[in-house]
């Protein structure tokens, strides 16, 4: 009789431990962490009060040939232009998500050589704001040119706003 009672207790203990193990694994998989990078997999975060946040800087290096600009590299990207180039945006998030990239460009040589940049986007078109220069020229290695690009339809239409040259 004691043995049967002990077997029942051990079985219940095993069931309880298994349930707790599953709950711990669920928490490890489906909660935000303070000690590692979190990927919310496109889920909405609502009711958040963000204080003192930053955006990661992606230093893309020198560009001398056509190159893709990936949204996955972050919202602020800097490049040095060493030739006339076409920069093509790609990897925009899905529709119904406002997605922005700020680009800062400098000339590699600083010799006042006008480097012409042509803008493109995969599977879409770009609509330029009224002050957007045409042609778009980068000619200083000290005074960066800054432009903003955004879309809310997965890159089908990308909007471009010329921010200016910062001297």
C-alpha positions in Angstrom: 0.0 0.0 0.0 2.8 2.4 0.9 4.6 1.5 -2.4 1.5 2.3 -4.4 1.1 5.6 -2.7 4.7 6.4 -3.4 4.3 5.5 -7.1 1.3 7.8 -7.3 3.3 10.7 -5.7 6.3 10.1 -8.0 4.0 10.0 -11.1 2.4 13.3 -10.0 5.8 14.8 -9.4 7.0 13.8 -12.9 3.9 15.3 -14.5 4.3 18.5 -12.5 8.0 18.8 -13.4 7.3 18.1 -17.1 4.6 20.8 -17.0 7.0 23.3 -15.4 9.7 22.4 -17.9 7.3 23.1 -20.8 6.3 26.5 -19.2 10.0 27.5 -18.8 10.7 26.5 -22.4 7.7 28.6 -23.5 9.0 31.6 -21.5 12.5 31.2 -23.0 11.1 31.1 -26.5 8.3 33.7 -26.3 9.4 36.5 -24.1 11.7 39.6 -24.5 15.2 39.3 -22.9 17.5 41.8 -21.4 20.6 39.8 -22.0 20.3 39.1 -25.7 19.0 40.5 -29.0 15.2 40.2 -29.4 13.4 39.6 -32.7 9.7 40.3 -32.4 9.1 38.6 -35.8 6.9 41.5 -37.1 4.6 41.4 -34.1 3.0 44.7 -33.0 4.2 46.4 -29.8 1.5 48.7 -28.4 1.3 51.0 -25.5 5.0 51.4 -25.2 6.6 54.6 -23.8 10.0 54.8 -25.4 12.6 56.9 -23.7 16.2 57.5 -24.7 16.2 55.1 -27.7 18.7 55.1 -30.5 18.9 53.7 -34.0 21.8 51.6 -35.1 24.3 53.2 -37.6 25.4 51.0 -40.6 28.7 52.2 -42.1 28.4 50.8 -45.6 31.9 51.7 -46.8 32.9 53.0 -50.2 30.7 52.4 -53.2 32.2 52.4 -56.7 29.7 50.3 -58.6 26.0 49.7 -58.5 25.0 48.4 -55.1 21.9 47.4 -53.1 20.8 49.2 -50.0 19.1 46.8 -47.7 16.5 47.9 -45.1 17.8 45.0 -43.0 21.0 47.0 -42.4 19.2 49.6 -40.3 17.5 52.9 -40.5 20.6 55.1 -40.7 23.2 54.1 -43.3 26.3 56.0 -44.4 28.4 55.5 -47.6 31.3 57.1 -49.4 30.7 57.4 -53.1 33.8 56.8 -55.4 32.1 56.8 -58.8 28.8 57.5 -60.6 26.6 54.7 -59.1 23.0 53.4 -58.9 21.8 52.6 -55.4 18.9 50.2 -55.3 16.7 49.8 -52.2 15.6 46.2 -51.3 14.3 44.1 -48.4 11.6 46.5 -47.4 9.2 45.1 -44.8 5.7 43.9 -45.8 2.8 46.2 -46.6 1.1 48.3 -43.9 4.4 49.0 -42.1 6.0 52.4 -42.3 9.6 51.7 -43.1 12.3 54.5 -43.2 15.9 54.7 -44.2 18.1 57.8 -43.8 21.1 57.8 -46.1 24.2 60.0 -45.6 26.7 60.3 -48.5 30.2 61.7 -48.9 32.6 61.8 -51.9 35.7 59.6 -51.5 38.3 62.1 -52.8 37.1 65.5 -51.7 38.4 66.9 -55.0 35.0 68.4 -55.9 34.5 65.7 -58.5 30.7 65.5 -59.0 29.6 61.9 -58.4 26.1 61.3 -59.7 23.9 58.9 -57.8 20.9 57.3 -59.4 18.2 55.9 -57.1 16.1 52.8 -57.7 14.0 50.3 -55.7 13.3 46.6 -56.4 9.9 45.9 -57.8 8.7 49.5 -57.4 9.2 53.2 -58.2 10.4 56.2 -56.3 8.5 59.5 -55.9 10.7 62.4 -55.3 9.8 65.4 -53.1 9.8 68.9 -54.7 13.3 69.9 -53.5 15.0 66.6 -54.5 17.9 67.5 -56.8 18.1 66.1 -60.3 20.7 65.0 -61.0 21.6 63.9 -57.5 25.3 64.9 -57.0 27.8 64.2 -54.2 31.0 66.2 -54.4 32.4 66.7 -50.9 34.3 64.5 -48.5 33.5 66.9 -45.6 29.9 68.1 -46.0 27.6 65.1 -46.1 24.5 64.9 -48.2 21.5 63.5 -46.4 18.3 62.0 -47.9 15.3 60.2 -46.4 13.4 57.3 -48.0 10.3 55.6 -46.8 7.5 53.3 -47.9 4.4 51.8 -46.4 3.5 49.3 -49.1 6.5 47.0 -49.1 8.6 49.1 -51.5 6.0 49.3 -54.3 6.2 53.1 -53.9 9.2 54.6 -52.1 9.1 58.3 -51.2 12.3 60.4 -51.3 12.9 63.6 -49.4 16.1 65.6 -49.8 17.2 66.8 -46.3 20.2 68.7 -47.5 24.0 69.2 -47.4 25.4 69.7 -43.9 28.4 72.1 -43.9 
